[in-house]
């Protein structure tokens, strides 16, 4: 047979063999596309286990009419454009194969509408050359994908599908995993016209735990230990079951890397090793864990279904996860045995001798001539036993031991070991603030120790012999202002996954050209198109803002100003009120103050008005004194 180019439909069907394993694979790919589109509500309808119908509806940003035909083409995507984008993927999908592959083995209909369009449009591919037909349709803002008769034209693939109940069980599990990844998104699942699952979007911590209990069951929640662990750009949070709970909860292991569902062998090995160090036979870990890592330090393009990743510093990640889970299990064990005395050499509990296969532990090597530590690192390490912050970053690729981190972790282990036993109700606190009779020397150059967060807006600080109340909202504004100062090289623009197109007023249209140099210095990339502007990039501190509101307000502000400097613009952006009041927890308050001390050391000597307020405690002490 001579060498020839495969027809598009056959090429897509071959690609479907990697992407579309079963109906659950289709649901995963389409729901992840909805999440990438910014959807806050996703409705999934299934018939006959997905063999007859899979319908996904969302309220995301939608697809413009001009791009609908391209959306069904192979290797068409809006999520990456260059090799640099591939090296730091922040979206769930990026290859542009899903829709083309699914449409080649089913009857797929794509209906979408953007906020700028007055009507919706529908696209479907048919024929040997997969030609796309587009016609008008009725649809709210968002996207619907309808997959009919999966594998109808590939009988061999359809023959390997399991029973309707089995296939729907796999779909239900995919929805459970996605619901655990995005607590803020409302998801419903319907099978054969019957509502089976309904997960409401939540934001507050108490609501998150209720949704976790609805997904994982009450048995897991009764034995769940909260974990918060951090080191440089690595962050691990979530829940693990205590050793007693692992006997009651089976087959409950959910892990996510930067929000992506994972079944990674390295992560599972680190968690299993932490459980094997606990007393008991044949403990099977149960956990829901979220690992956040610099996207440049992880490669997600190593598995056809993206179930596995490759870490550039795998040993560092392995030891980090092992140490984090180990610390939580150790704290739980001490809480269950209140009468047990603390050993004189607690390090032996933290460093078992069965690590020859993985090598020595990067996080617990002995310190050699430790240097003085900065205030932000000391506070985060001494007060928050979930891990050390600050320090160097991911730019240091060498595997060699660094004395500063070793000394910090030695201090961390010592602090955790000296923590007195806690009562049973407190055993779910994975990070405990260890009492210290003598503050670390660097605390004299910091805001002090964070004791608590009041009303989710104020941090209660212990600074020397004084108690002070700090406004976290004011601190956040000063920090944002410091982060938005462009410096000599300007702010680095961060490309948006989906550019934002906005219509602007006539008197603001000229600002894009007249203030182009200032906008470029601030890391804001705007492209004018008649009465519209397209936002393509913003600096990192603005990524969490509602850009559809911020950018018109920014252009209006610039149009009203005769002269404006980069510093004045940074101050305006920092002090602009957000639509929603932010809420802080204890760990977020510590991280905020650490960054504030690093970037704004002048605030320590002369705090601005509205930032700090000293609490009068002498009168309260005198009232408690007895003659």
ABEGO torsion letter per residue (X at the ends): XBBBBBBAAAAAAAAAAAABABAAAAAAAAAAAAAAAGBABBBBBBBGGGAABBBBBBABAEBBAAAAAAAABBGBBAABABAAAAABBABABAAGAAAAAAAAABBBBBBBBBAABABBBBBBBBEAAGBBBBBBBBBBBEBBBBBBGBGAABAAAAAABBBAAAAAAAAAAAAAAAAAABAABBBBBBBGGBBABBBBBBABAAAAAAAAAAAAEAAAAAABBBBBBBBEABBBBEBBBBAAAAAABBGBBBBBBGGBBBBBAAAAAAAAAAAAABBEBGBBBBBBBBBBBBAAABBABABAAGABBBBABAAAAAAAAAAAAAAAAAAAAAAABAABBBBABAAAAABBAAAAAAEBBAAABBBBGBBBBBAAAAAAAAABAAEBBEEBBAABABABBBAAAAAAAAAAAAAAAABBBBBAAAAABABBBBBBABBBAAAAABAEBBABBBGGABBBBBBEABBBBBBAAAAAAAAAAAAABAEAAEBBBBBBABBBBBBBBAAAAAAAAAAAAAAAAAGBBBBBBEABBBBABBBAAAAABBAAAAAAAAAAAAAABABBBAAAAAAAAAABBBABBBBBBAAAAAAAAAAAAAABAAAAABBBBGABBBBBAAAAAAAABBX
